[in-house]
Structure formats: C-alpha cells, structure tokens
C-alpha cells in the first residue's frame, strides 16, 4: 500500500472506474441542483486529504488566530477611533452604533487561507466574518464521496473520517439564540438572501438538514419580510425569531435601503440575526492590515503577535503614509508602485474575487492604473504568498486526466473559539472562487492507514 493517500487513490483509478465515479457525482449533484448554472459544484473525482496530525495543526493554528481576532473585534466595538482603521462607511458606522451586540462577535466565520507549500503553515488571506458560506456543500459532497465507487476500494486500506459542518452551524445558531433570549426554546429560523443568488441550492441543503432535526426553518428574501407590531414576519405571516443572514449588508442597503424591515427588526431587538452587524469590522479586509500594522502591535499579547507574524501576510490599507515592511521603513504608495511582482490589491469589502488585482499578472501601466484606483476608495495591499498545488483527477471526453490545481483551505469557525470542518476549493486559476466560475469545491477527509 502506498504511504501517500493521494497516490493510493490515483492508483485505484482507470478510465472505466473514473468515468463511473464522475457520472455518480455529476448525476447526483445536478439532481439536487448543486450546480452553478450547468456546472456541478464539484468537477473532480478525488477529495482533499489531511493526515490526523495535519488536521490538528490546522485546527490549532486557526483557533489561535481566532483569539487575536477576538481581541481585535472587541477593541473595534469599544473604541470608535480605533474602528476607523477598518474603513467602515458612514452608514455602517451608524448601524453599528445602534445595533444590539451578540454574546460572541462572530458566531459563524470562515478563515480563508493557503497552506505554505514549503512548510504547511496556514497563511490567512481573508476573514469571512459576515456571511461565511460552504457548509452545506461541504457536507453534501462528503456524503456523495463516501458512497463513490472508488471510495469503497480506497476504504479497504484507509480509515476515512469526514469533517461535518452542518451540526456545528445549527448548533451555533441555537446557542446564540438561547444566549440572547435566555431560553431553551427552539426558534423559527430563516435564511435570508436574494432569490437569484447562485448559492440557493446550499440554502436548500441546510434547510433539509434543519428539518431532519425537527427545527422550523425556511428560506426567504429581504423583500418578502415585514416588520409590523414588533414582529418580523415572512410573506405568509410566519413569525421569524432568528435570521441566518446570508445577504451581504452592503448589497441589502444598496437594493433595499436602511429602512428595510430586516434592519428595523434587528435594531429594535425583535429578531436575533447571525452574524450580527457587530461582526462587520472583522469582515473588512482592512482587518488584516490592523493585525499586521506596527501602529497596533501593542494591542496584542506576545503570543498573539507571534501568531500574527506566522500566519498573516503583511497587509496595509492603501494610503499616503510611511510604514514598515520586513522591519524596514517605506513610503507606502511609491513602494507599492515599485513592487507589483510581490503584491496584491484588494477592495476592502467585496467577494467572489471582484476587484482583486494580482501585480505579477499585469504590466507596469495596468498596475499604475490599479493603484490610482485603489487610492480613490478603500483598498488594501497584501504581500504575495506561495500557493500550494495538488494533483486532482477528472474525466474529460471519457478519459482520466490528472492535473495540478491550486488548493485553498477555509476552516469553519464556531462562536469565535473553535474550528470544525473546512471548505476546500481548487482551481487552475490564481483567484480561487467557485461561484465566480473559478474552480471546484471538494470535500475534505482526515485519513490514515488501517
């Protein structure tokens, strides 16, 4: 038996078994609508593998990072002057000042990272602290892969442990409800997002799971809600107790305004919303600039500073200032202009890879234009990190092909303290985003030889 699970999996595949496995996955994903348009969410026929030691290392690193993030978020809520470093908009500041606080700043979160190919250290590129997605897809794909024809043969030699996330998702929602309302009752929960989002099929997977647990759960939209008589109601009159918010705040306000029934109910304390508005500063990409900026280092313990240095790449808000890089003083904007090959520009609050500029993939003229644009609205600049790749098999025109894909690692975080489960996305493109058409989601398993 090969000591490498990837090699062992690939050794089991031939054109016939690969085609059978690919058909199994494609048919069952599309039957449940787990697709973006005509493309299934998962397009390869191997899951992601962690060794037990590798998974423990990732979990511990992520949970240590969560401690530094909690320090940051707590200070941001308490100190308006410090919060200015996150570059919130005026309307976000207004909502944050008026909104109730949840017991934990980020009941749900996802840390988007890459494992350094040289040493396996997780390098954090984004904190998704507003609407972390992917739990439903990860669990659904885990179930599919456990029944895959090639998995039956693989499991004869390897112990395969899935990493379920949906029990923790539902648990975090219920824990937050019970802590806020001081009750052990089960709330009526609604996922709220627009009806044209590509992740609707994930909402349906989560809804199905909640119903199997006997939890009142529904999917609705911001414009279906009303707030009358102190209660938030769905279009059919059902009272909603807890909102699992998947709509992004800036899209909600852009399309429906600040007086939308959902925000009225939240500000009045009539509904519990997860995640709350108080998680917004940590969701901003400027959060990583705060973590790595020498101006804020004294806010963190020695252990937190060591964690930040190890796991968070150098990041700064794009602005005219002097700062340091690798311990040396720099004039930030001219330095950015001269170092495009090692830098990334990112909008402070966007998703799906929108607005991201990779300096090494464009020329000097395009970089100058991107930097000029980044000076006009909140952007961050981040130091380039090494991207890991792994070989993944797929079926093309009936034949097995194995190609290297960039692999990102996005552990799911619960109540700002613990990590269970992870989203893995793979891509042949540097910008690894599945909903934008940039790759594939695969389930993740911890494996060890029998």
Number of C-alpha atoms within 10 A of each C-alpha: 10 11 9 12 20 16 12 15 20 18 12 13 16 13 14 12 14 25 20 17 23 24 15 17 23 19 12 14 20 16 10 13 19 26 21 18 12 9 14 19 25 25 20 23 28 24 22 21 20 18 15 13 11 12 18 13 15 19 21 13 18 26 19 18 22 24 18 19 24 17 14 21 22 16 15 22 19 10 10 12 10 14 19 13 16 22 20 19 11 9 12 18 18 11 16 20 15 13 17 18 17 20 13 20 25 30 24 26 27 28 25 21 23 23 21 16 14 9 7 13 16 24 25 22 22 19 22 24 24 27 21 20 18 22 24 25 25 26 25 20 21 21 13 15 24 18 13 20 15 20 20 12 12 18 15 11 15 18 13 20 16 18 17 21 24 22 15 19 23 18 15 19 23 19 17 22 26 15 13 15 11 10 11 11 10 14 20 15 25 24 24 23 22 20 13 8 12 14 21 18 17 21 23 18 19 24 21 16 17 19 12 10 11 10 17 15 21 22 19 18 18 21 18 15 21 20 17 11 7 13 19 23 19 20 12 8 12 13 19 21 18 24 27 23 21 21 17 16 17 16 12 18 15 10 12 14 12 17 10 17 21 27 23 19 21 21 18 14 16 19 22 26 26 25 25 25 25 28 27 26 27 26 25 25 28 29 28 26 23 22 25 19 17 13 11 14 15 9 14 17 12 11 11 20 17 11 17 23 13 15 21 22 19 23 25 25 28 26 17 11 11 11 15 15 16 7 8 7 10 15 14 19 17 12 12 23 17 13 15 23 18 14 21 21 26 24 22 24 18 15 15 14 16 13 16 19 21 20 23 15 12 13 11 15 9 13 23 16 10 19 22 14 12 21 15 10 13 21 25 25 27 24 19 19 19 11 17 16 19 14 16 20 21 20 19 11 7 13 12 18 16 15 11 14 22 20 25 24 22 25 24 26 29 23 21 20 17 16 23 17 23 26 26 21 26 28 20 15 12 15 19 22 20 18 19 14 15 17 24 22 27 25 27 27 24 19 19 18 15 9
